[in-house]
Amino acid sequence: MTTMTHASPRGAGMTSEEKFVIFASSLGTVFEWYDFYLYATLAPFFAAVFFPPGNATAALLSAFATYAAGFLVRPFGALVFGRIGDLVGRKYTFLVTIMVMGTIMVMGTATFLVGLLPTFNSVGWLAPILLVTLRLCQGLALGGEYGGAATYVAEHSRPNERGYTTSFIQTTATLGFFLALAIILLCRTNIDAKAFAEWGWRIPFLISIVLLVFSVYIRLKLNETPIFQKMKAEGKGSKAPLTESFLRYPNNKYVLLALLGATAGQGVVWYTGQFYALFFLTLDLKLDYATAYILIAISLIIGTPFFIVFGRLSGRIGRLKIILAGCLIAALTYFPLFGALTHYVNPDLEKFQQTNQLTVTIDPATCQAIAPWNIPTPCDSARDFLTKAGLSFTTVNGAPGSAPVLTIKSPAGTRTVQGWNQANWQAAINEAGYPKAADTAKYTWVNWFMTELVLVIMVIYVTMVYGPIAAFLVEMFPTKIRCPITSATAGSAACCRWWQPRSWPIPATSTTGSGTRSLSR
């Protein structure tokens, strides 16, 4: 692995130039994460707006598939803009990635334009096609953003402070998430639910243009990195950075190590701890959105400084030790942590699942793959109903041509509901004691404290694996070929987003449950 050196000795502490470099580099990355969390958080509204009605689960999965599409093209954008950065400089790559997101040349500012898109009711299938197109265009540009920012800051930093300075770039993820939650919460509390679902969701996307313009203005004031300037002056730049990175040993070995060994693991921890936790609270545990947003926001405020703590610590004890420790601890404790969330956020749901065994008997031939173009069958509707209710259940194959049958077995006896009828199934689970929402009126200080503690712990896991990763990746490659940094981060993001969360074993299920169920609703 390559160690960077900086030619000019300086005194202790960051200079004003270094502080400006960190601020300007971070600003565009905050915009990236703001968009990321904005789309994801509002995906339930997109499901009803941009996709055909009839199957809420299929519509929501389609909204997330569109979201994932932007991630799947990020590695290609990373290759393009990473190569530009290695050939012409880091500063110009910054401006290109920002301008690709921000001008009419490539569908305008994708985030802003999402707020202007027509709905499915207005233009039919053209609506999701336009949405996917914007996500693909944006994904290409975003592919080079994070790696470019990390490289730019690292090449302005002294070697012994690289973990510390690049850790500020790492805080942008939580800052973007916090900003998205704050703006969405502000809109939802000042606009009634019906109006927000119809048009209010567009406001956070339209507001993003302000952040974009400010980011471009600030980045125009940046200079090229001193290390890159020195390399170019000495004629040591690479004429074929992609070839040297991916086709020549040992650089190609480091690319695989970065993608599969470092960024893939931290990606799983990061998406689970910050992103999936929000959906688990609102979709599975039925906590109201305002409370969930506030709880997550508080955990982000408390946890964000630990990015800098672990970034600085990595310069003393090693980057890899901290990253691997975070991955290991998360792997060992995520299941009990989500179980604890269930216990403290919605104990009534936990009790319902422990005392009631739900079985659905269906003819598998009548069940379809979840897709927006399929007309839901009774089998599809029955499974969709229980999934949206946040309940795990066992599926049993029934006789050919038979209608779905719901069986609820509890200590009080067994109840069977023949045929699919939403009102009848809802009445059955309600009679068995199903809580429609988390009852915060029953909370004591223990519920609030323990819920927040679990969320903060998850964020701290994120800071352990994510705080040192930028410096770790920059130091893996020589200055002339740093395009693999953007490729590794974008590639891991694509893979982790596609995986997470398709299915997740729900904590505190009945002992005879089927094990997993879809949580992307």
Steps between C-alpha positions, in 0.01 A plus 500: 500500500610855430574759762459863401741765608462873513792716405432808707547479878252696704430571862244327717131554432310548179566806287218720371556351154455147633181600680361654182595189300310279746198730503478536122557130437245398759228728370445315174511167678231619742288570193559142378381348826213745528372371167564140599300519819237729352403252233516202735299661778229615259489173304163402657350812341664425163342155507154653482594785264720349228383140482164334420257449789371164619796343683669723754789258558575474127487877466735557793742234379496670160579832666796339677609325180508840332702625794739206465540568126682822581742301713558233239638755253716673761802274436491604133484865599786435741713357220428797275557774755778316679688485171437871441639571846816301430551664161405867542472556874278464806356853494362471147343165578320665791355762271406249230314272743318795652412646162378166366253505787426864456461600130258433222772307310417179687135534593564803722537468872357152552389563854326824406331345197356214703290766668358599161422156356145417385320216680385161375141621491605783267731330250482127578817294464696806385512611865711208632711509182590864564568425866736215411675717241569771756629247749737351241635839396551601858660168590766552233593839643484393863736212431796735498393733779598326822830353381594831346430686823699251710795511261497879482505544878759224553738657249482830688574330833812408690553122520459483878171693482344336197259287702392806696446732203321246279271407789326834447397375156353194672273715717319620188293181483336562836476873433321430172266257674432750777431776248260279304311395812479858625361638174254213455381530860458876458291449187288220645419689819391812310307328219205270564550132417285497186666808349847369580424169329366684196754779452679587824765231452632702205616790720815332647617419146443853376685645800810302406582745221613755762758260646618408151562859389686582822714187464605590145583856605723382786679235297591746227734656756700178550852443367652178373662278764875559558581130465326475163669821379842364602434169328396670176799737511735202532326317216409202718130494420337193354388508137277196551378501863224245437742251345753546778230467767303200380731301272840521666616318812509589790266793441215273389545300820456816704186587303342166597611539860351848512172395341440163665707523816458857619210691349249213468506428873481863605218552250285237669566647846437854378173435315362284779593731787388830351256428222318177570447591866262777391288266288498240774358754744228633270403203282548205732459642848227747394657798672362831374726677251559815708625306803713273284658796319582671829649186655718437196603867482608499866706186445670667202583811704647292783684257274644729231802624704620139524586509128775745592595306815555174311654680202763657723548178699563309176814709446637366826398134517423423135201539269431132441485406868217745566309410183516126566408545867191698399393238245548215747314668786213593268472145363481360853253751641264623224243224558470560875500877441203480264335268749554766767342762274194280465482453876526869590321663205202269459477247784137431408608378155773290658244341734258441212764316299607292799145388587351464151612267224382614158470252213388577147387207286516583130512338161854592385386490138286808564788707639693732270834669510467845655499742207305819426361365171337195662136519605496379863345159563338409836828329591699814422259722693499271804878490529524872432252572779692307768835634383384860522362426846856418613416139579695183434307193393541144382392408147342160437416366155128444451297299253504608133247776439438561871452848643741643760430394859626686807549302820580675828605264777524642853470372860133602487432276203519487124314723257474437127395750233399341170573688178665836446310798627699787645228609743463147637875447534543838669218420743662164579842637590342790689296255707820307575652818645695645207622856577444729203773738615765540766329646805737773618255594777613184681868592477703564811837674500653152465336448159623835370849468645558141387361566152731798455793308648456217247482748211811683622689171528410422138626840387826449694549171313463701181762751614746220580487348153442819304718755681841356398397353161580807286860524617534122475391496135708801398812343645445174311583655161772728361410857408492435126225234520242584763195428282454160679405694814184630340436162337531311827273732696240522224510127436450409863216750526327342201536146631401584857202708391380219273528250786368714779234449610335238279421266787581509868420258780260697718604509865260352752307281258297196594716194545345322203524791256625462149830671582506787254259728327523798272548831676518719189139602477 
